[in-house]
Amino acid sequence: MPTRSIPEVFAADGPLAHAIPGYRLRAQQIDMAQAVADAIEQRGVLVAEAGTGTGKTFAYLVPALLAGGKVILSTGTKTLQDQLFNRDLPTVRAALRVPVTVALLKGRANYVCHYHLERNIEGGRFASRDDVRYLRVIERYARTSRTGDRAGLGDVPEDASVWPMVTSTRENCLGGECPHHKDCFVLEARRQALAADLVVVNHHLFFADLVLRDEGVSELLPQCNTVIFDEAHQLPDTATLFFGESLSTSQLVELARDTRLEATAGARDFAALPDAAQAMERAARDLRIAAGDEVGRLAARQIETRLEFGERLEALGGKLAALQELLEFQADRSDGLKSCGARCADLSMRLAHWRTQARSEVVRWVEVFPHALQLHATPLSTAEVFRKQLEGSARAWIFTSATLSVKKDFSHYKSALGLEQADSASWDSPFDYPAQAVLYVPGRMPGPNTEGYTTQVVEAVLPVLKASRGRAFLLFTSLRAMREAHALLTERFAHERLDFPLLLQGEGSRSELLERFRRLGNAVLVASQSFWEGVDVRGEALSLVMIDRLPFAPPDDPVLAARIERLNAEGRNAFMEYQLPEAVIALKQGAGRLIRDETDRGVLMICDTRLVEKPYGRRIWQSLPPMRRTRLLSDVQAFFQENAEHAATG
């Protein structure tokens, strides 16, 4: 057991107070840290909800570092991963003076691959001059970098089309046959992770590895004493994504590209192979075209009834089988061709499996993107699959987030992951919400499904923007509504000569937009789901968060529709048991953008009157922080006037 107790570490004169400028003693943080310490000691399962400002990161890091043993810490995003590894962990480790080694482990697509970099320099075809220029930048980076991590190369955009050409996938990695095996950045990252006491991963990596056994986590788990999931509200969706099966036309196009490259290097005299790769790629692109122009998610039965789609799917299966036969014939000529053959066999099997998948426990659906298409088979429930990961392992599992419950009821979250027997606890935010914030639901708003609703939202928010002097996030539940609102606001700002800078999601990366928003000080950012969570803007720059409607998932989403159908068939109330809790957790995330510090003040404006007019609305607003509530614009204007006067005199 640690020589220092949790209260001693968090005390006003303790090691954290000495190491962290502006440290504040929070009773909730100490209570949570003690609960985490107890769960680690007892090898238990804890579901811990901690309101904004609790300091949950330190509340789990301190007991994890003090307890010793091997710890896997999984976060929601790679950005949070980097923040934990580069900022929070070094701070706590230095304060506690514990000799703990830490490592950062990401998925293989985050590390430059020497082999694929070399192959594409020698014979790649590039879509643009930018790709050629970026390739040279990456080549120089690979020669000097110790980690090969893409995050260390800011000169190449995250979405540059060259990245898939210079990184590896599970399918195209040559493993021990690779000529660069000894210098592999992925293997070096895994070696460091195996040797470290605490390893920081992300949820996608964790679940991908549980399914594929390819990302290094499965090597860590047997030695692990504690697994901690931060931003754990994302886990049900992540588990759903990875415990199913999928196949994308992008994977097929990449296979065709790699086959041509390997054929050029190792089978130049066998023209049938690149021809077959070209034919398969054309069939994959034809399948995407057959899906139509509208992007989105469709149930398999919706799209399979289209004659052309069925014919193209059949044709793709044939071209894939033909390519597989030729690759098997040429496999002995190089390790690269052998690898392409194995990939082709796997993708062919997945395509056949998707077409013949049993319907009882999975949902078959298709996701259509502008230039690609993905076939999915998703389990109706992931609870049983995930529960098996917890059983039979003598280790602690900690699940924590600011948004896991509905009115402190964790049953929806627990059932989604098979955690019914887990202990759970909730700690309220230390912020003074009645003094710091107002929840405003405007009167006389039409129903959210009314024609012209977004126009009414813009009309309702304009006087609030004037009162807040900009400084707002306007969050929409759909991209269509976001774009419509931005166009309307552009027009109204010009007409009324409002000089608040108007930013739109997609005009730059999220980090770039946030930096501009903070720097400008009076900007209005129009955004959708990307800015609902994981965004931290403190101070006056963000004084208004507007949400256009309650974030119920669209009922025609194929996975949601199948789950609703199943729950209702079992005689249960799918709306109250599933749809409402999902919406509450999502709304809590959006609302959490507003108050990020003890000195923040602001208004949360929710335009959807179902919050106050429907019987279930009470459950929703009672799950939000205890802000003052009003339906009067004059109350909101008075609140902002008080803030302005206080700032002027204070």
C-alpha positions as CSV (number, residue, x, y, z in Angstrom):
1,M,0.0,0.0,0.0
2,P,1.2,3.6,-0.6
3,T,2.9,5.2,2.3
4,R,0.9,8.5,1.8
5,S,-2.8,8.5,2.1
6,I,-5.1,10.1,-0.5
7,P,-6.1,13.0,1.9
8,E,-2.5,13.7,2.6
9,V,-1.6,14.0,-1.2
10,F,-4.6,16.3,-1.9
11,A,-4.2,18.4,1.3
12,A,-3.9,22.2,1.1
13,D,-0.2,21.8,2.1
14,G,0.3,18.4,0.3
15,P,2.6,17.6,-2.6
16,L,0.0,18.5,-5.3
17,A,-0.5,22.0,-3.7
18,H,3.3,22.6,-3.8
19,A,3.7,21.4,-7.4
20,I,0.6,23.1,-9.0
21,P,0.2,26.8,-9.2
22,G,-3.3,27.9,-8.1
23,Y,-4.1,24.5,-6.6
24,R,-7.6,24.3,-4.9
25,L,-8.7,21.8,-2.4
26,R,-11.9,20.0,-3.6
27,A,-13.8,17.6,-1.4
28,Q,-15.3,15.9,-4.4
29,Q,-11.8,15.2,-5.9
30,I,-10.6,13.6,-2.7
31,D,-13.7,11.5,-2.4
32,M,-13.4,10.3,-6.0
33,A,-9.6,9.6,-5.6
34,Q,-10.4,7.5,-2.5
35,A,-13.1,5.5,-4.3
36,V,-10.6,4.8,-7.2
37,A,-7.9,3.8,-4.7
38,D,-10.3,1.4,-3.0
39,A,-11.4,-0.1,-6.4
40,I,-7.7,-0.6,-7.3
41,E,-6.9,-2.3,-4.0
42,Q,-10.0,-4.6,-4.2
43,R,-9.6,-5.3,-7.9
44,G,-13.1,-4.1,-8.4
45,V,-15.2,-2.4,-11.1
46,L,-16.1,1.3,-10.6
47,V,-18.3,3.5,-12.7
48,A,-17.5,7.1,-11.6
49,E,-19.2,10.2,-12.8
50,A,-17.5,13.5,-11.9
51,G,-19.0,16.8,-12.7
52,T,-17.0,19.5,-14.6
53,G,-14.4,21.0,-12.3
54,T,-14.0,18.0,-10.0
55,G,-10.5,17.4,-11.2
56,K,-11.2,13.8,-12.2
57,T,-7.9,13.4,-14.1
58,F,-5.8,13.9,-10.9
59,A,-8.4,11.9,-9.0
60,Y,-7.6,8.7,-10.9
61,L,-3.9,9.4,-11.7
62,V,-2.8,9.8,-8.1
63,P,-4.2,6.5,-6.8
64,A,-3.1,4.7,-10.0
65,L,0.5,6.0,-9.5
66,L,0.6,5.3,-5.8
67,A,-0.8,1.8,-6.0
68,G,2.0,0.5,-8.3
69,G,1.6,-2.3,-10.7
70,K,0.9,-2.1,-14.4
71,V,-1.8,0.4,-15.5
72,I,-3.5,0.9,-18.9
73,L,-5.1,4.4,-19.2
74,S,-7.4,4.8,-22.2
75,T,-8.7,8.2,-23.3
76,G,-11.4,9.3,-25.8
77,T,-9.1,10.9,-28.4
78,K,-5.5,11.1,-29.5
79,T,-5.5,14.8,-28.5
80,L,-6.4,13.8,-24.9
81,Q,-3.8,11.0,-25.1
82,D,-1.1,13.6,-25.9
83,Q,-2.4,16.0,-23.2
84,L,-2.3,13.3,-20.5
85,F,1.1,12.0,-21.6
86,N,2.8,15.4,-22.1
87,R,1.2,17.5,-19.4
88,D,-0.9,15.8,-16.7
89,L,1.2,12.7,-16.1
90,P,4.5,14.5,-15.7
91,T,2.9,17.0,-13.3
92,V,1.5,14.3,-11.0
93,R,4.6,12.1,-11.3
94,A,6.9,14.9,-10.3
95,A,4.6,16.0,-7.4
96,L,4.4,12.5,-6.0
97,R,8.1,11.8,-6.7
98,V,7.3,8.2,-7.7
99,P,9.7,6.2,-10.0
100,V,7.0,5.3,-12.5
101,T,7.8,4.8,-16.2
102,V,5.2,5.9,-18.7
103,A,4.7,5.2,-22.4
104,L,2.4,6.4,-25.2
105,L,0.9,3.8,-27.5
106,K,-1.1,4.6,-30.6
107,G,-2.5,2.6,-33.5
108,R,-0.1,1.6,-36.2
109,A,-1.6,4.2,-38.6
110,N,-0.1,6.9,-36.4
111,Y,3.5,5.9,-37.1
112,V,5.5,6.3,-40.3
113,C,6.3,3.0,-42.0
114,H,9.8,2.8,-43.5
115,Y,8.8,0.1,-45.9
116,H,5.7,1.8,-47.4
117,L,7.5,5.1,-47.4
118,E,10.3,3.6,-49.5
119,R,7.9,1.7,-51.8
120,N,5.9,4.9,-52.6
121,I,9.1,7.0,-53.2
122,E,10.2,4.4,-55.7
123,G,7.0,3.8,-57.6
124,G,4.0,5.6,-56.1
125,R,1.4,7.5,-58.1
126,F,0.4,10.7,-56.5
127,A,-2.8,12.7,-56.8
128,S,-1.2,16.1,-56.4
129,R,2.1,18.0,-56.2
130,D,1.3,18.5,-52.5
131,D,1.6,14.8,-52.0
132,V,5.0,14.7,-53.6
133,R,6.2,17.6,-51.4
134,Y,4.7,16.1,-48.2
135,L,6.4,12.8,-49.0
136,R,9.8,14.4,-49.0
137,V,9.0,16.1,-45.6
138,I,7.9,12.8,-44.2
139,E,11.1,11.1,-45.6
140,R,13.3,13.6,-43.7
141,Y,11.2,13.2,-40.5
142,A,11.5,9.4,-40.6
143,R,15.3,9.7,-40.8
144,T,15.6,11.9,-37.6
145,S,12.6,11.1,-35.5
146,R,12.9,8.8,-32.5
147,T,9.2,7.9,-32.5
148,G,7.9,8.3,-36.0
149,D,4.7,9.6,-34.5
150,R,2.6,11.7,-37.0
151,A,1.7,14.1,-34.2
152,G,5.4,15.3,-34.2
153,L,5.1,16.4,-37.9
154,G,2.9,19.5,-38.0
155,D,4.1,20.5,-41.5
156,V,1.9,17.8,-43.1
157,P,-1.9,18.2,-42.6
158,E,-3.7,15.4,-40.7
159,D,-6.0,14.8,-43.7
160,A,-3.3,14.8,-46.3
161,S,-3.9,12.0,-48.8
162,V,-0.3,10.9,-48.6
163,W,-0.6,9.5,-45.1
164,P,-2.2,6.1,-46.0
165,M,0.7,5.6,-48.4
166,V,3.4,6.0,-45.7
167,T,1.8,4.2,-42.8
168,S,0.9,0.5,-42.4
169,T,-2.3,-1.3,-41.6
170,R,-2.8,-4.7,-40.0
171,E,-3.4,-6.1,-43.5
172,N,-0.3,-4.7,-45.3
173,C,2.3,-5.0,-42.6
174,L,5.0,-7.5,-43.5
175,G,5.8,-8.3,-39.9
176,G,9.0,-10.2,-39.3
177,E,9.6,-10.4,-43.1
178,C,9.9,-6.6,-43.4
179,P,13.4,-5.5,-44.4
180,H,13.0,-2.6,-41.9
181,H,11.8,-4.8,-39.1
182,K,14.6,-3.7,-36.7
183,D,13.9,0.0,-37.2
184,C,10.1,-0.2,-37.0
185,F,8.5,2.7,-35.1
186,V,5.4,0.6,-34.3
187,L,7.5,-2.2,-32.7
188,E,9.6,0.3,-30.8
189,A,6.4,2.0,-29.4
190,R,5.2,-1.5,-28.3
191,R,8.5,-2.4,-26.7
192,Q,8.4,0.8,-24.6
193,A,4.8,0.1,-23.7
194,L,5.6,-3.4,-22.5
195,A,8.4,-2.1,-20.3
196,A,6.5,0.8,-18.8
197,D,4.5,0.9,-15.6
198,L,1.7,3.1,-17.1
199,V,0.7,3.1,-20.7
200,V,-1.6,5.7,-22.3
201,V,-3.8,4.4,-25.2
202,N,-7.1,5.5,-26.7
203,H,-10.5,3.8,-26.9
204,H,-10.2,3.0,-30.6
205,L,-6.9,1.3,-30.1
206,F,-8.0,-0.6,-27.0
207,F,-11.1,-2.1,-28.7
208,A,-9.4,-2.6,-32.1
209,D,-6.9,-4.7,-30.3
210,L,-9.5,-6.7,-28.3
211,V,-10.9,-7.7,-31.7
212,L,-7.9,-7.9,-34.0
213,R,-5.0,-8.6,-31.5
214,D,-2.9,-6.4,-33.6
215,E,-2.2,-3.1,-31.8
216,G,-0.2,-4.2,-28.8
217,V,-2.8,-3.9,-26.0
218,S,-3.4,-7.6,-25.9
219,E,0.3,-8.0,-25.0
220,L,-0.2,-5.5,-22.1
221,L,-3.4,-6.9,-20.6
222,P,-2.0,-10.1,-19.1
223,Q,0.4,-8.1,-16.9
224,C,-2.0,-5.3,-16.2
225,N,-3.4,-4.6,-12.6
226,T,-5.6,-1.7,-13.5
227,V,-7.5,-0.4,-16.6
228,I,-8.8,3.2,-16.5
229,F,-11.2,4.6,-19.1
230,D,-11.4,8.4,-19.2
231,E,-14.2,9.9,-21.3
232,A,-15.9,6.5,-20.7
233,H,-19.3,7.7,-22.0
234,Q,-17.8,7.0,-25.5
235,L,-17.3,3.3,-24.8
236,P,-20.7,1.9,-25.9
237,D,-20.4,3.5,-29.3
238,T,-16.7,2.5,-29.7
239,A,-17.5,-1.1,-28.6
240,T,-20.4,-1.2,-31.1
241,L,-18.0,-0.1,-33.9
242,F,-15.3,-2.7,-33.2
243,F,-17.3,-5.7,-32.0
244,G,-19.0,-5.8,-35.4
245,E,-17.5,-6.5,-38.8
246,S,-16.9,-4.0,-41.6
247,L,-15.5,-3.7,-45.1
248,S,-14.9,-0.5,-47.0
249,T,-14.3,0.3,-50.7
250,S,-11.3,2.4,-49.4
251,Q,-9.7,-0.8,-48.2
252,L,-10.2,-2.4,-51.6
253,V,-8.8,0.6,-53.4
254,E,-5.7,0.5,-51.1
255,L,-5.3,-3.2,-51.8
256,A,-5.4,-2.5,-55.5
257,R,-2.8,0.3,-55.1
258,D,-0.4,-1.9,-53.0
259,T,-0.8,-4.8,-55.4
260,R,0.3,-2.7,-58.4
261,L,3.3,-1.4,-56.4
262,E,4.3,-4.9,-55.3
263,A,3.8,-6.2,-58.9
264,T,6.0,-3.5,-60.3
265,A,8.7,-4.4,-57.7
266,G,8.4,-8.2,-57.7
267,A,6.4,-9.4,-60.7
268,R,7.0,-6.9,-63.5
269,D,6.7,-9.6,-66.2
270,F,3.2,-10.7,-65.1
271,A,0.9,-8.1,-66.6
272,A,-2.3,-9.9,-65.6
273,L,-1.8,-9.0,-61.9
274,P,-1.9,-5.2,-62.2
275,D,-4.7,-5.6,-64.7
276,A,-6.7,-7.6,-62.2
277,A,-6.0,-5.1,-59.4
278,Q,-7.2,-2.3,-61.7
279,A,-10.4,-4.3,-62.5
280,M,-11.2,-4.9,-58.9
281,E,-10.6,-1.3,-58.0
282,R,-13.0,-0.2,-60.8
283,A,-15.6,-2.7,-59.4
284,A,-15.2,-1.2,-55.9
285,R,-15.7,2.3,-57.3
286,D,-18.7,1.2,-59.3
287,L,-20.3,-0.2,-56.1
288,R,-20.0,3.2,-54.5
289,I,-21.6,4.9,-57.6
290,A,-24.5,2.4,-57.4
291,A,-25.2,3.5,-53.9
292,G,-26.4,6.9,-55.2
293,D,-25.5,10.5,-54.5
294,E,-26.9,10.9,-51.0
295,V,-24.4,10.2,-48.2
296,G,-25.6,8.7,-44.9
297,R,-26.5,5.4,-43.2
298,L,-28.9,2.9,-44.8
299,A,-30.2,-0.4,-43.6
300,A,-29.0,-3.2,-45.9
301,R,-32.5,-4.1,-46.9
302,Q,-33.0,-0.6,-48.2
303,I,-30.1,-0.6,-50.6
304,E,-30.1,-4.3,-51.5
305,T,-33.5,-3.9,-53.2
306,R,-31.8,-1.7,-55.8
307,L,-31.1,-4.0,-58.8
308,E,-27.9,-2.1,-59.8
309,F,-26.4,-2.3,-56.3
310,G,-26.9,-6.1,-56.1
311,E,-25.4,-6.6,-59.5
312,R,-22.3,-4.4,-58.6
313,L,-21.9,-6.3,-55.3
314,E,-21.9,-9.6,-57.2
315,A,-19.4,-8.2,-59.8
316,L,-17.1,-7.0,-57.0
317,G,-17.1,-10.4,-55.4
318,G,-16.1,-11.9,-58.7
319,K,-13.2,-9.4,-59.4
320,L,-11.9,-9.9,-55.8
321,A,-11.9,-13.7,-56.3
322,A,-10.0,-13.3,-59.6
323,L,-7.4,-11.1,-58.0
324,Q,-7.0,-13.5,-55.1
325,E,-6.3,-16.4,-57.4
326,L,-3.6,-14.4,-59.3
327,L,-2.0,-13.2,-56.0
328,E,-1.9,-16.8,-54.7
329,F,-0.2,-17.8,-58.0
330,Q,2.5,-15.1,-57.6
331,A,2.8,-15.1,-53.8
332,D,6.2,-16.8,-53.7
333,R,7.9,-14.0,-55.7
334,S,8.0,-11.5,-52.8
335,D,6.8,-11.0,-49.2
336,G,4.9,-8.0,-50.4
337,L,2.8,-10.0,-52.9
338,K,2.3,-12.7,-50.2
339,S,1.0,-10.0,-47.9
340,C,-1.4,-8.7,-50.6
341,G,-2.7,-12.2,-51.2
342,A,-3.5,-12.6,-47.5
343,R,-5.3,-9.3,-47.4
344,C,-7.3,-10.1,-50.5
345,A,-8.4,-13.4,-49.0
346,D,-9.5,-11.7,-45.8
347,L,-11.5,-9.0,-47.6
348,S,-13.0,-11.6,-49.9
349,M,-14.1,-13.6,-46.9
350,R,-15.6,-10.5,-45.2
351,L,-17.5,-9.5,-48.3
352,A,-19.0,-13.0,-48.5
353,H,-19.8,-13.1,-44.8
354,W,-21.6,-9.7,-45.0
355,R,-23.7,-11.0,-47.8
356,T,-24.7,-14.2,-46.0
357,Q,-24.7,-12.9,-42.3
358,A,-27.4,-14.4,-40.0
359,R,-29.9,-11.6,-39.2
360,S,-30.9,-12.5,-35.6
361,E,-28.1,-10.8,-33.5
362,V,-26.6,-8.3,-36.0
363,V,-27.7,-5.3,-38.0
364,R,-26.5,-5.2,-41.5
365,W,-26.2,-1.7,-42.9
366,V,-24.3,0.5,-45.3
367,E,-22.6,3.8,-44.7
368,V,-22.2,6.0,-47.8
369,F,-19.5,8.7,-47.9
370,P,-18.8,11.2,-50.8
371,H,-16.1,9.0,-52.3
372,A,-16.4,5.7,-50.5
373,L,-18.8,3.1,-49.1
374,Q,-18.6,0.9,-46.0
375,L,-20.5,-2.4,-45.3
376,H,-21.2,-3.0,-41.6
377,A,-22.5,-5.9,-39.6
378,T,-23.1,-4.5,-36.1
379,P,-24.2,-6.5,-33.0
380,L,-27.5,-5.5,-31.5
381,S,-25.8,-5.6,-28.0
382,T,-22.2,-5.4,-27.0
383,A,-22.8,-6.1,-23.3
384,E,-22.1,-9.8,-23.4
385,V,-19.0,-9.4,-25.5
386,F,-17.5,-6.7,-23.2
387,R,-18.6,-8.5,-20.0
388,K,-16.3,-11.4,-21.1
389,Q,-13.3,-9.1,-21.1
390,L,-14.0,-8.3,-17.4
391,E,-14.6,-11.8,-16.2
392,G,-11.8,-14.1,-15.3
393,S,-9.3,-11.2,-14.8
394,A,-8.0,-10.2,-11.3
395,R,-7.7,-6.5,-12.1
396,A,-9.4,-3.2,-11.4
397,W,-11.6,-1.5,-14.1
398,I,-12.4,2.2,-13.7
399,F,-14.9,3.9,-16.0
400,T,-15.1,7.7,-15.5
401,S,-16.6,10.7,-17.3
402,A,-18.7,13.8,-16.5
403,T,-21.7,12.2,-18.3
404,L,-22.6,8.6,-17.4
405,S,-26.0,8.9,-15.6
406,V,-29.5,10.2,-16.0
407,K,-30.4,11.9,-12.7
408,K,-27.6,9.8,-11.1
409,D,-29.1,6.6,-12.4
410,F,-26.4,4.6,-14.1
411,S,-28.6,1.7,-15.3
412,H,-28.5,2.6,-19.0
413,Y,-24.8,3.0,-19.1
414,K,-24.1,-0.2,-17.1
415,S,-26.5,-2.3,-19.2
416,A,-24.8,-1.1,-22.5
417,L,-21.5,-2.6,-21.3
418,G,-22.6,-5.5,-19.2
419,L,-21.5,-3.7,-16.0
420,E,-24.7,-4.4,-14.0
421,Q,-22.7,-5.6,-10.9
422,A,-20.3,-2.7,-10.9
423,D,-20.1,-0.2,-8.1
424,S,-21.1,3.4,-9.1
425,A,-20.7,6.8,-7.6
426,S,-21.4,10.4,-8.7
427,W,-19.8,13.6,-7.5
428,D,-21.4,17.0,-8.4
429,S,-19.4,19.8,-9.8
430,P,-17.9,22.2,-7.3
431,F,-19.0,25.2,-9.4
432,D,-21.8,27.5,-8.1
433,Y,-24.2,26.9,-11.1
434,P,-27.1,28.9,-9.7
435,A,-24.8,32.0,-9.5
436,Q,-22.7,31.3,-12.6
437,A,-25.2,30.2,-15.2
438,V,-28.7,30.5,-16.6
439,L,-30.7,27.9,-18.5
440,Y,-32.9,29.7,-21.1
441,V,-35.6,28.0,-23.1
442,P,-37.2,30.7,-25.2
443,G,-41.0,30.9,-25.3
444,R,-43.1,30.8,-28.5
445,M,-40.7,28.5,-30.4
446,P,-42.3,26.0,-32.9
447,G,-41.8,22.3,-32.6
448,P,-38.3,21.1,-33.7
449,N,-39.8,19.2,-36.7
450,T,-41.7,22.3,-38.0
451,E,-40.7,23.6,-41.4
452,G,-38.5,26.6,-41.0
453,Y,-37.4,25.7,-37.5
454,T,-33.8,26.7,-38.1
455,T,-34.9,30.1,-39.2
456,Q,-36.8,30.5,-35.9
457,V,-33.7,29.3,-34.0
458,V,-31.6,32.1,-35.6
459,E,-34.3,34.7,-34.9
460,A,-34.4,33.6,-31.2
461,V,-30.6,33.6,-30.7
462,L,-29.9,37.0,-32.4
463,P,-31.0,39.1,-29.4
464,V,-29.1,36.8,-27.1
465,L,-26.0,37.2,-29.2
466,K,-26.3,41.0,-28.9
467,A,-26.6,40.7,-25.1
468,S,-23.7,38.4,-24.9
469,R,-21.6,40.5,-27.3
470,G,-20.9,37.4,-29.4
471,R,-18.7,35.0,-27.5
472,A,-20.9,32.0,-28.4
473,F,-21.0,28.4,-29.5
474,L,-24.1,27.7,-31.6
475,L,-24.3,23.9,-31.6
476,F,-26.6,22.1,-34.1
477,T,-27.7,18.5,-34.1
478,S,-27.2,18.2,-37.9
479,L,-24.8,19.5,-40.5
480,R,-27.7,20.6,-42.7
481,A,-29.1,22.8,-39.9
482,M,-25.6,24.1,-39.1
483,R,-25.0,25.2,-42.7
484,E,-28.4,26.8,-43.0
485,A,-28.0,28.7,-39.7
486,H,-24.5,30.0,-40.8
487,A,-25.9,31.3,-44.1
488,L,-28.8,33.0,-42.2
489,L,-26.5,34.5,-39.6
490,T,-24.1,35.8,-42.3
491,E,-27.0,37.6,-43.9
492,R,-28.4,39.0,-40.6
493,F,-25.0,40.1,-39.3
494,A,-24.4,42.1,-42.5
495,H,-28.0,43.6,-42.4
496,E,-27.7,44.6,-38.7
497,R,-24.0,45.5,-39.0
498,L,-23.0,43.2,-36.2
499,D,-19.2,42.9,-36.1
500,F,-18.9,39.6,-34.3
501,P,-16.5,37.3,-36.2
502,L,-18.5,34.3,-37.6
503,L,-16.7,31.0,-37.7
504,L,-18.0,27.8,-39.2
505,Q,-17.0,24.2,-38.4
506,G,-15.0,22.8,-41.3
507,E,-13.2,26.1,-42.2
508,G,-10.1,24.7,-40.5
509,S,-9.1,21.9,-38.1
510,R,-10.9,21.9,-34.7
511,S,-7.7,23.1,-32.9
512,E,-7.2,25.9,-35.4
513,L,-10.8,27.1,-35.0
514,L,-10.6,26.9,-31.2
515,E,-7.4,29.0,-31.3
516,R,-9.0,31.6,-33.5
517,F,-12.1,31.6,-31.2
518,R,-10.0,32.2,-28.1
519,R,-7.8,34.8,-29.7
520,L,-10.7,36.9,-31.2
521,G,-12.5,37.1,-27.8
522,N,-16.0,37.9,-29.3
523,A,-16.4,35.3,-32.0
524,V,-19.5,33.2,-32.8
525,L,-18.7,29.6,-33.8
526,V,-21.4,27.7,-35.6
527,A,-20.8,24.0,-35.2
528,S,-22.2,20.5,-34.9
529,Q,-21.2,17.3,-33.1
530,S,-17.4,17.9,-33.3
531,F,-17.7,20.7,-30.7
532,W,-20.1,19.0,-28.3
533,E,-17.3,17.4,-26.3
534,G,-13.6,17.5,-25.6
535,V,-13.6,21.3,-26.0
536,D,-12.3,23.5,-23.2
537,V,-12.7,27.3,-23.6
538,R,-12.4,29.2,-20.3
539,G,-13.1,32.8,-19.5
540,E,-15.3,35.4,-21.2
541,A,-14.5,34.3,-24.7
542,L,-17.3,31.7,-24.3
543,S,-20.4,33.2,-22.5
544,L,-23.2,31.6,-24.5
545,V,-23.8,28.0,-25.6
546,M,-26.9,27.6,-27.8
547,I,-28.2,24.1,-28.7
548,D,-30.8,24.0,-31.4
549,R,-32.7,20.8,-30.3
550,L,-32.6,17.9,-28.0
551,P,-30.0,15.5,-29.4
552,F,-32.2,12.4,-30.1
553,A,-30.5,10.2,-32.6
554,P,-32.4,10.0,-35.9
555,P,-34.9,7.1,-35.5
556,D,-34.1,5.9,-39.1
557,D,-30.5,5.2,-38.2
558,P,-30.3,1.4,-39.0
559,V,-28.6,0.3,-35.8
560,L,-30.9,2.5,-33.5
561,A,-34.0,1.3,-35.4
562,A,-33.1,-2.3,-35.0
563,R,-32.4,-1.8,-31.2
564,I,-35.7,0.0,-30.8
565,E,-37.5,-2.7,-32.6
566,R,-35.9,-5.4,-30.4
567,L,-36.7,-3.6,-27.1
568,N,-40.3,-2.9,-28.1
569,A,-40.7,-6.6,-29.2
570,E,-39.6,-7.6,-25.7
571,G,-42.4,-5.5,-24.2
572,R,-40.1,-2.8,-23.0
573,N,-40.2,1.0,-23.6
574,A,-37.4,1.7,-26.0
575,F,-37.9,5.5,-25.8
576,M,-37.6,5.7,-22.0
577,E,-35.0,2.9,-21.6
578,Y,-32.7,3.7,-24.6
579,Q,-33.5,6.8,-26.7
580,L,-34.0,9.2,-23.8
581,P,-30.9,8.2,-21.7
582,E,-28.8,8.5,-24.9
583,A,-30.1,12.0,-25.6
584,V,-29.6,13.1,-21.9
585,I,-25.9,12.0,-21.9
586,A,-25.3,13.7,-25.3
587,L,-27.0,16.9,-24.0
588,K,-25.0,16.9,-20.8
589,Q,-21.8,16.8,-23.0
590,G,-22.9,19.9,-25.0
591,A,-24.0,21.8,-21.9
592,G,-20.7,21.0,-20.3
593,R,-18.9,23.3,-22.8
594,L,-20.3,26.4,-21.0
595,I,-18.9,26.6,-17.4
596,R,-15.2,25.4,-17.3
597,D,-13.9,27.3,-14.3
598,E,-14.9,28.8,-11.0
599,T,-15.0,32.3,-12.5
600,D,-16.9,31.5,-15.7
601,R,-20.4,32.9,-16.2
602,G,-22.8,32.2,-19.0
603,V,-26.1,31.2,-20.5
604,L,-27.1,27.8,-21.8
605,M,-29.8,28.3,-24.4
606,I,-31.8,25.3,-25.5
607,C,-34.3,26.1,-28.2
608,D,-36.3,22.9,-28.1
609,T,-39.4,23.5,-26.0
610,R,-39.9,19.8,-25.4
611,L,-37.5,20.3,-22.5
612,V,-40.2,22.1,-20.6
613,E,-43.4,21.0,-22.3
614,K,-43.1,17.2,-22.5
615,P,-43.5,15.0,-19.4
616,Y,-40.0,13.5,-20.1
617,G,-38.4,16.9,-20.2
618,R,-38.2,17.1,-16.5
619,R,-35.9,14.0,-16.4
620,I,-33.7,15.8,-18.9
621,W,-33.3,19.2,-17.2
622,Q,-32.9,17.6,-13.8
623,S,-29.9,15.8,-15.2
624,L,-28.2,19.1,-16.2
625,P,-26.3,21.2,-13.7
626,P,-28.5,23.2,-11.3
627,M,-28.6,26.5,-13.3
628,R,-31.2,29.2,-12.8
629,R,-34.0,28.6,-15.3
630,T,-36.0,31.1,-17.3
631,R,-38.1,31.4,-20.5
632,L,-37.8,35.2,-20.6
633,L,-35.4,37.0,-22.8
634,S,-35.3,39.9,-20.4
635,D,-33.8,37.7,-17.7
636,V,-31.0,36.7,-20.0
637,Q,-30.3,40.3,-21.0
638,A,-30.3,41.3,-17.4
639,F,-27.8,38.5,-16.6
640,F,-25.4,39.7,-19.2
641,Q,-25.8,43.3,-18.1
642,E,-25.0,42.3,-14.6
643,N,-21.9,40.5,-15.8
644,A,-20.8,43.6,-17.8
645,E,-21.2,45.9,-14.9
646,H,-19.4,43.5,-12.6
647,A,-16.5,43.2,-15.0
648,A,-16.4,47.0,-15.3
649,T,-16.2,47.6,-11.6
650,G,-14.3,44.5,-10.6
